[in-house]
Amino acid sequence: MEILFILSILLIVHAYFGYPLSLWVISQYRSHQVKRADYLPPLTLIITACNEEQRIREKLENTLLLDYPQDLLQVIVASDGSTDETNAIVGEYADHGFELLALTERKGKENAQKEAVLLARGEVIVFSDVATRIEPHGLRAIAANFADVTVGCVSSVDKVLGKDGQPCGEGAYVRYEMWLRSLEAKVTSLVGLSGSFFAARKEVCQDFSGDMQSDFRTVLNSMKLGLRGVDDPEAIGFYPDVADNKKEFNRKVRTVLRGQTVFFRNLEFLNVVRYGLFAYQYFCHKLLRWLVPFFLITALMANLLLAFGSGFYLLVLVLHLTFYGLASYGFFMPAAAERTVVKIPLYFLTVNAAILVAWWRYFTGDRMVMWTPSQR
């Protein structure tokens, strides 16, 4: 029981701290820097939308402000079976060069992207959601990475906007994820991209799936071609905070479930002989982190049993339960959730609860394809 407890704790620690630390150590001996340059390839921007009459005009106006040569830019709005005024609003911008791809049947975000890719003329394809705002230099920034011939896809950096429309302060988790991305890119490649704003070479998108998470699978397509995924801190995607925390929890469940679908259909990337360090990253960043909820359960159960015969493990159990208690306090008392001592345990356990729900849905046969935009 003691071995089970210690092993569970070590695996949790490695998933969140040991893994990035190991990447940092490796990066001291091998570091792949991106050779950015002032590179302006023909570019296609694909915006996916589904019943977005409330937000699509703002997105199109934001797109008009993008500083990229108009003769090198194609903009496609892929409307995924919209039944409101989305298509009509996009049609108003036809004189500005916006192309509407109106799909009559709703089949999900990735299917809409796949259909739009078939119409893309650019050498580089950029994907963006309606809720995401891009800075005027955003397309130039993300395109500059493709001057490096080893780069197959590029991820933006996410920034959350508060209710006042101004960027919110970055939380510890966001800073952690950005740090982890930069380490992965230095060692070999990112494992996943920001789904709200990312770019890829057209050849990477030739094997585009209409039913698997595009931001995850695009990296895998790049690796198959001997290319890699990188991040660019100058390419920023701003998006509003989610209005309903319950809906945000459901979004996390959907994201993990869709990721699991991609992961288990691409187990070849666990082959260390073929993919080297990326296989280690693929395992740690995805599967190991998704297993943390089970390690948390076994650690708590083992701790409960060990506490009956040991003062040390009784003290550990008190600390254990305090951590869960702080999270519960934040859950039932939203005002207290803004305190760091409560916010971190609450967010950590919320994320892992969402992962646990995703596992349940995956094992019961759910393979979510349909895309429902978060209300922000």
SEDO-665850 format. One record per residue (C-alpha): residue number from 1; residue in one letter; z, y, x. Coordinates in nm, 3 decimals, padded with zeros to 5 digits. Each point is the difference from the previous one (the first is absolute). Example, Ala and Ser with C-alpha at 12.3 -4.5 7.8 and 13.67 -1.06 7.14 Angstrom:
# residues 2
SITE    nr   rest         Z         Y         X
SITE     1      A    00.780   -00.450    01.230
SITE     2      S   -00.066    00.344    00.137
END
This chain:
# residues 376
SITE    nr   rest         Z         Y         X
SITE     1      M    00.000    00.000    00.000
SITE     2      E    00.078    00.234    00.289
SITE     3      I   -00.337   -00.078    00.158
SITE     4      L   -00.172    00.071   -00.333
SITE     5      F    00.179    00.335   -00.029
SITE     6      I   -00.079    00.108    00.356
SITE     7      L   -00.361   -00.116   -00.024
SITE     8      S   -00.052    00.190   -00.327
SITE     9      I    00.142    00.321    00.147
SITE    10      L   -00.210   -00.035    00.317
SITE    11      L   -00.320   -00.047   -00.202
SITE    12      I    00.078    00.308   -00.213
SITE    13      V    00.070    00.205    00.311
SITE    14      H   -00.317   -00.122    00.168
SITE    15      A   -00.215    00.078   -00.304
SITE    16      Y    00.106    00.366    00.000
SITE    17      F    00.116    00.073    00.355
SITE    18      G   -00.081   -00.286    00.238
SITE    19      Y   -00.369    00.002   -00.091
SITE    20      P   -00.061    00.373    00.068
SITE    21      L    00.218   -00.021    00.312
SITE    22      S   -00.213   -00.287    00.131
SITE    23      L   -00.314    00.208   -00.066
SITE    24      W    00.151    00.293    00.186
SITE    25      V    00.071   -00.220    00.301
SITE    26      I   -00.355   -00.140   -00.006
SITE    27      S   -00.143    00.352   -00.032
SITE    28      Q    00.161    00.093    00.330
SITE    29      Y   -00.233   -00.248    00.171
SITE    30      R   -00.310    00.024   -00.218
SITE    31      S   -00.095    00.297   -00.210
SITE    32      H   -00.332    00.056   -00.176
SITE    33      Q   -00.052    00.371   -00.052
SITE    34      V   -00.265    00.116   -00.246
SITE    35      K   -00.282    00.194    00.166
SITE    36      R   -00.046    00.268   -00.266
SITE    37      A   -00.283    00.251    00.023
SITE    38      D   -00.176    00.261   -00.213
SITE    39      Y   -00.204   -00.266   -00.179
SITE    40      L   -00.176    00.070   -00.332
SITE    41      P   -00.177   -00.312   -00.128
SITE    42      P   -00.164   -00.018   -00.343
SITE    43      L    00.300   -00.059   -00.226
SITE    44      T    00.053   -00.127   -00.355
SITE    45      L    00.317    00.094   -00.186
SITE    46      I    00.085   -00.242   -00.281
SITE    47      I    00.251    00.121   -00.260
SITE    48      T    00.123   -00.265   -00.245
SITE    49      A    00.117    00.107   -00.343
SITE    50      C    00.111   -00.158   -00.325
SITE    51      N    00.077    00.224   -00.299
SITE    52      E    00.086    00.296    00.223
SITE    53      E   -00.098    00.291   -00.225
SITE    54      Q    00.329    00.175    00.080
SITE    55      R   -00.049   -00.007    00.379
SITE    56      I   -00.366   -00.056    00.084
SITE    57      R   -00.100    00.369   -00.008
SITE    58      E    00.270    00.089    00.253
SITE    59      K   -00.123   -00.282    00.226
SITE    60      L   -00.361    00.118   -00.021
SITE    61      E    00.102    00.358    00.077
SITE    62      N    00.195   -00.126    00.300
SITE    63      T   -00.308   -00.192    00.114
SITE    64      L   -00.213    00.315   -00.016
SITE    65      L    00.232    00.158    00.257
SITE    66      L   -00.055   -00.275    00.258
SITE    67      D   -00.156    00.131    00.320
SITE    68      Y   -00.278   -00.248    00.069
SITE    69      P   -00.377    00.067    00.032
SITE    70      Q   -00.143   -00.035   -00.350
SITE    71      D   -00.319   -00.164    00.127
SITE    72      L    00.214   -00.275    00.155
SITE    73      L    00.235   -00.052   -00.296
SITE    74      Q   -00.050   -00.216   -00.309
SITE    75      V    00.270    00.001   -00.270
SITE    76      I    00.016   -00.284   -00.253
SITE    77      V    00.251   -00.006   -00.286
SITE    78      A    00.039   -00.363   -00.110
SITE    79      S    00.133    00.008   -00.354
SITE    80      D    00.161   -00.336   -00.081
SITE    81      G   -00.077   -00.036   -00.369
SITE    82      S    00.146    00.340   -00.093
SITE    83      T    00.015    00.062   -00.375
SITE    84      D    00.126    00.360    00.004
SITE    85      E   -00.175    00.318    00.122
SITE    86      T   -00.001   -00.100    00.369
SITE    87      N   -00.373   -00.069    00.015
SITE    88      A   -00.090    00.320   -00.184
SITE    89      I    00.208    00.212    00.236
SITE    90      V   -00.161   -00.162    00.306
SITE    91      G   -00.339    00.070   -00.157
SITE    92      E    00.079    00.371    00.002
SITE    93      Y    00.001   -00.017    00.381
SITE    94      A   -00.340   -00.166    00.036
SITE    95      D   -00.150    00.326    00.131
SITE    96      H    00.248   -00.016    00.288
SITE    97      G   -00.140   -00.337    00.108
SITE    98      F    00.264   -00.225   -00.157
SITE    99      E   -00.143   -00.335   -00.104
SITE   100      L    00.158   -00.181   -00.294
SITE   101      L    00.010   -00.380   -00.003
SITE   102      A    00.113   -00.073   -00.356
SITE   103      L    00.098   -00.365   -00.030
SITE   104      T    00.002   -00.107   -00.363
SITE   105      E    00.255   -00.279    00.045
SITE   106      R    00.337    00.050    00.163
SITE   107      K    00.044   -00.257    00.278
SITE   108      G    00.241    00.169    00.240
SITE   109      K    00.004    00.245    00.289
SITE   110      E   -00.145   -00.233    00.262
SITE   111      N   -00.291   -00.100   -00.222
SITE   112      A   -00.080    00.368   -00.060
SITE   113      Q    00.011    00.061    00.376
SITE   114      K   -00.223   -00.300    00.062
SITE   115      E   -00.263    00.126   -00.244
SITE   116      A    00.012    00.346    00.159
SITE   117      V   -00.040   -00.145    00.351
SITE   118      L   -00.337   -00.140   -00.111
SITE   119      L   -00.117    00.358   -00.064
SITE   120      A    00.150    00.147    00.317
SITE   121      R   -00.242    00.157    00.248
SITE   122      G    00.254    00.104    00.262
SITE   123      E    00.068   -00.175    00.329
SITE   124      V    00.369    00.055   -00.071
SITE   125      I    00.154   -00.053   -00.345
SITE   126      V    00.316    00.183   -00.103
SITE   127      F    00.208   -00.122   -00.294
SITE   128      S    00.235    00.227   -00.192
SITE   129      D    00.205   -00.005   -00.322
SITE   130      V   -00.009    00.275   -00.261
SITE   131      A    00.366    00.093    00.056
SITE   132      T   -00.051    00.055    00.374
SITE   133      R   -00.067    00.347    00.136
SITE   134      I   -00.182    00.027    00.332
SITE   135      E    00.022    00.298    00.235
SITE   136      P   -00.327    00.189    00.069
SITE   137      H   -00.030   -00.154    00.348
SITE   138      G    00.098   -00.348   -00.123
SITE   139      L   -00.346   -00.157    00.006
SITE   140      R   -00.079    00.141    00.345
SITE   141      A    00.332   -00.132    00.129
SITE   142      I   -00.048   -00.351   -00.131
SITE   143      A   -00.366   -00.014    00.110
SITE   144      A    00.089    00.098    00.357
SITE   145      N    00.162   -00.340    00.053
SITE   146      F   -00.332   -00.180   -00.042
SITE   147      A   -00.126    00.151    00.325
SITE   148      D    00.203   -00.289    00.148
SITE   149      V   -00.221   -00.310   -00.029
SITE   150      T    00.305   -00.229   -00.023
SITE   151      V    00.118    00.159   -00.327
SITE   152      G   -00.101   -00.170   -00.324
SITE   153      C    00.226    00.181   -00.246
SITE   154      V    00.239    00.294   -00.008
SITE   155      S    00.311    00.069   -00.206
SITE   156      S    00.128    00.339   -00.104
SITE   157      V    00.364    00.102   -00.001
SITE   158      D    00.165    00.032   -00.341
SITE   159      K    00.197    00.311   -00.093
SITE   160      V    00.188    00.026   -00.331
SITE   161      L   -00.010    00.324   -00.200
SITE   162      G    00.302    00.110   -00.198
SITE   163      K   -00.005    00.146   -00.351
SITE   164      D   -00.058    00.345    00.150
SITE   165      G   -00.321   -00.123    00.162
SITE   166      Q    00.144    00.030    00.350
SITE   167      P    00.034   -00.290    00.249
SITE   168      C    00.334   -00.176   -00.031
SITE   169      G    00.210   -00.073    00.305
SITE   170      E   -00.090   -00.336    00.149
SITE   171      G    00.257   -00.267   -00.069
SITE   172      A    00.120   -00.248    00.259
SITE   173      Y   -00.220   -00.275   -00.144
SITE   174      V   -00.317    00.210    00.018
SITE   175      R    00.073    00.098    00.361
SITE   176      Y    00.067   -00.365    00.081
SITE   177      E   -00.332   -00.113   -00.152
SITE   178      M   -00.197    00.269    00.186
SITE   179      W    00.171   -00.098    00.327
SITE   180      L   -00.080   -00.365   -00.063
SITE   181      R   -00.366    00.079   -00.074
SITE   182      S   -00.039    00.192    00.323
SITE   183      L    00.152   -00.288    00.199
SITE   184      E   -00.228   -00.256   -00.166
SITE   185      A   -00.308    00.211    00.073
SITE   186      K    00.098    00.034    00.367
SITE   187      V    00.051   -00.373    00.046
SITE   188      T   -00.301   -00.130   -00.196
SITE   189      S   -00.059    00.120   -00.355
SITE   190      L    00.170    00.118   -00.315
SITE   191      V    00.070   -00.281   -00.246
SITE   192      G   -00.051    00.216   -00.308
SITE   193      L   -00.149    00.337   -00.088
SITE   194      S    00.114    00.273   -00.236
SITE   195      G   -00.174   -00.094   -00.324
SITE   196      S   -00.020    00.359   -00.124
SITE   197      F   -00.214    00.131    00.290
SITE   198      F   -00.169   -00.217    00.262
SITE   199      A   -00.340   -00.043    00.164
SITE   200      A   -00.210   -00.284    00.142
SITE   201      R   -00.337   -00.056    00.164
SITE   202      K   -00.264   -00.107   -00.249
SITE   203      E   -00.045   -00.338    00.171
SITE   204      V    00.371   -00.069   -00.050
SITE   205      C   -00.051    00.050   -00.375
SITE   206      Q   -00.291   -00.243   -00.031
SITE   207      D    00.239   -00.285   -00.090
SITE   208      F    00.189    00.214   -00.251
SITE   209      S    00.206   -00.195   -00.252
SITE   210      G    00.021    00.111   -00.360
SITE   211      D    00.329   -00.177   -00.067
SITE   212      M    00.211    00.043    00.314
SITE   213      Q    00.201    00.297    00.128
SITE   214      S   -00.257    00.212    00.185
SITE   215      D    00.232    00.187    00.239
SITE   216      F    00.138   -00.331    00.133
SITE   217      R   -00.320   -00.202    00.001
SITE   218      T   -00.203    00.275    00.172
SITE   219      V    00.215   -00.045    00.309
SITE   220      L   -00.066   -00.375   -00.007
SITE   221      N   -00.375    00.060   -00.033
SITE   222      S    00.020    00.228    00.305
SITE   223      M    00.183   -00.264    00.202
SITE   224      K   -00.263   -00.260   -00.089
SITE   225      L   -00.264    00.231    00.148
SITE   226      G    00.200    00.052    00.319
SITE   227      L    00.107    00.350   -00.107
SITE   228      R    00.346    00.138   -00.082
SITE   229      G    00.184    00.229   -00.237
SITE   230      V    00.172    00.320    00.114
SITE   231      D    00.194    00.286   -00.154
SITE   232      D   -00.066    00.372    00.033
SITE   233      P    00.292    00.244   -00.040
SITE   234      E   -00.252    00.285   -00.053
SITE   235      A   -00.153   -00.168   -00.306
SITE   236      I    00.262    00.057   -00.268
SITE   237      G   -00.006   -00.105   -00.364
SITE   238      F    00.234    00.199   -00.226
SITE   239      Y    00.104   -00.155   -00.329
SITE   240      P    00.261    00.089   -00.265
SITE   241      D    00.323   -00.193   -00.023
SITE   242      V    00.011   -00.262   -00.276
SITE   243      A    00.144    00.145   -00.320
SITE   244      D    00.170   -00.320   -00.118
SITE   245      N    00.206   -00.213    00.242
SITE   246      K   -00.040   -00.307   -00.221
SITE   247      K   -00.376    00.035    00.023
SITE   248      E    00.033    00.043    00.377
SITE   249      F    00.186   -00.333    00.015
SITE   250      N   -00.283   -00.164   -00.191
SITE   251      R   -00.248    00.159    00.240
SITE   252      K    00.187   -00.155    00.294
SITE   253      V   -00.014   -00.340   -00.171
SITE   254      R   -00.374    00.036   -00.055
SITE   255      T   -00.059    00.109    00.361
SITE   256      V    00.186   -00.300    00.143
SITE   257      L   -00.161   -00.244   -00.242
SITE   258      R   -00.347    00.126    00.088
SITE   259      G    00.088   -00.020    00.369
SITE   260      Q    00.120   -00.359   -00.036
SITE   261      T   -00.332   -00.090   -00.159
SITE   262      V   -00.188    00.134    00.302
SITE   263      F    00.241   -00.154    00.251
SITE   264      F   -00.014   -00.356   -00.131
SITE   265      R   -00.378    00.012   -00.033
SITE   266      N   -00.025    00.100    00.367
SITE   267      L    00.241   -00.231    00.182
SITE   268      E   -00.253   -00.027    00.285
SITE   269      F    00.149    00.320    00.141
SITE   270      L    00.315   -00.193    00.092
SITE   271      N   -00.211   -00.172    00.269
SITE   272      V    00.150    00.135    00.324
SITE   273      V   -00.275   -00.157    00.212
SITE   274      R   -00.270    00.198   -00.181
SITE   275      Y    00.179    00.322   -00.096
SITE   276      G    00.271    00.025    00.265
SITE   277      L    00.266    00.264   -00.065
SITE   278      F   -00.152    00.091   -00.334
SITE   279      A    00.107   -00.343   -00.130
SITE   280      Y    00.359    00.089    00.094
SITE   281      Q   -00.033    00.337   -00.174
SITE   282      Y   -00.158   -00.164   -00.305
SITE   283      F    00.294   -00.237   -00.031
SITE   284      C    00.279    00.252    00.066
SITE   285      H   -00.129    00.300   -00.192
SITE   286      K   -00.094   -00.198   -00.307
SITE   287      L    00.146   -00.348   -00.045
SITE   288      L    00.326    00.048    00.190
SITE   289      R    00.077    00.322   -00.185
SITE   290      W   -00.085   -00.164   -00.333
SITE   291      L    00.250   -00.277    00.083
SITE   292      V    00.288    00.245    00.052
SITE   293      P    00.126   -00.027   -00.363
SITE   294      F    00.058   -00.372    00.053
SITE   295      F    00.180    00.067    00.328
SITE   296      L    00.220    00.254   -00.181
SITE   297      I    00.095   -00.258   -00.263
SITE   298      T    00.077   -00.275    00.253
SITE   299      A    00.199    00.244    00.217
SITE   300      L    00.214    00.107   -00.298
SITE   301      M    00.059   -00.355   -00.122
SITE   302      A    00.089   -00.123    00.347
SITE   303      N    00.229    00.298    00.055
SITE   304      L    00.184   -00.072   -00.326
SITE   305      L    00.069   -00.359    00.106
SITE   306      L    00.097    00.092    00.356
SITE   307      A    00.244    00.269   -00.121
SITE   308      F    00.230   -00.266   -00.151
SITE   309      G    00.097   -00.129    00.344
SITE   310      S   -00.040    00.296    00.235
SITE   311      G    00.153    00.346    00.018
SITE   312      F   -00.300    00.122    00.197
SITE   313      Y   -00.249   -00.116   -00.262
SITE   314      L    00.225    00.146   -00.272
SITE   315      L   -00.035    00.339    00.169
SITE   316      V   -00.375   -00.052    00.028
SITE   317      L   -00.010   -00.085   -00.370
SITE   318      V    00.179    00.326   -00.083
SITE   319      L   -00.266    00.192    00.196
SITE   320      H   -00.268   -00.212   -00.163
SITE   321      L    00.124    00.077   -00.351
SITE   322      T    00.049    00.369    00.085
SITE   323      F   -00.370    00.024    00.087
SITE   324      Y   -00.095   -00.154   -00.335
SITE   325      G    00.259    00.214   -00.175
SITE   326      L   -00.148    00.323    00.137
SITE   327      A   -00.345   -00.108   -00.120
SITE   328      S    00.137   -00.082   -00.346
SITE   329      Y    00.180    00.334   -00.014
SITE   330      G   -00.326    00.180    00.077
SITE   331      F   -00.183   -00.204   -00.263
SITE   332      F    00.243    00.080   -00.282
SITE   333      M    00.078    00.355    00.119
SITE   334      P   -00.338    00.160    00.084
SITE   335      A    00.167    00.325    00.114
SITE   336      A    00.173   -00.190    00.281
SITE   337      A   -00.325   -00.163    00.111
SITE   338      E   -00.097    00.313    00.197
SITE   339      R    00.283   -00.056    00.249
SITE   340      T   -00.124   -00.177    00.313
SITE   341      V    00.291   -00.246   -00.001
SITE   342      V   -00.113   -00.112   -00.347
SITE   343      K   -00.374    00.065    00.020
SITE   344      I   -00.074   -00.241    00.287
SITE   345      P    00.179   -00.306   -00.149
SITE   346      L   -00.150    00.076   -00.343
SITE   347      Y   -00.355    00.031    00.133
SITE   348      F    00.034   -00.308    00.220
SITE   349      L    00.126   -00.220   -00.282
SITE   350      T   -00.247    00.145   -00.251
SITE   351      V   -00.292   -00.085    00.229
SITE   352      N    00.128   -00.352    00.053
SITE   353      A    00.065   -00.048   -00.370
SITE   354      A   -00.364    00.097   -00.062
SITE   355      I   -00.110   -00.253    00.263
SITE   356      L    00.207   -00.271   -00.170
SITE   357      V   -00.162    00.076   -00.337
SITE   358      A   -00.342   -00.009    00.167
SITE   359      W    00.076   -00.346    00.143
SITE   360      W    00.098   -00.124   -00.346
SITE   361      R   -00.323    00.129   -00.147
SITE   362      Y   -00.204   -00.144    00.285
SITE   363      F    00.155   -00.347   -00.032
SITE   364      T   -00.051    00.007   -00.377
SITE   365      G   -00.371    00.051    00.055
SITE   366      D   -00.035    00.378   -00.045
SITE   367      R   -00.278    00.151    00.213
SITE   368      M   -00.016    00.365   -00.100
SITE   369      V   -00.348    00.153    00.019
SITE   370      M    00.015    00.272   -00.266
SITE   371      W    00.089    00.339    00.138
SITE   372      T    00.222    00.244   -00.189
SITE   373      P    00.042    00.342    00.167
SITE   374      S    00.363    00.112    00.037
SITE   375      Q    00.095    00.296   -00.217
SITE   376      R    00.107    00.275    00.239
END
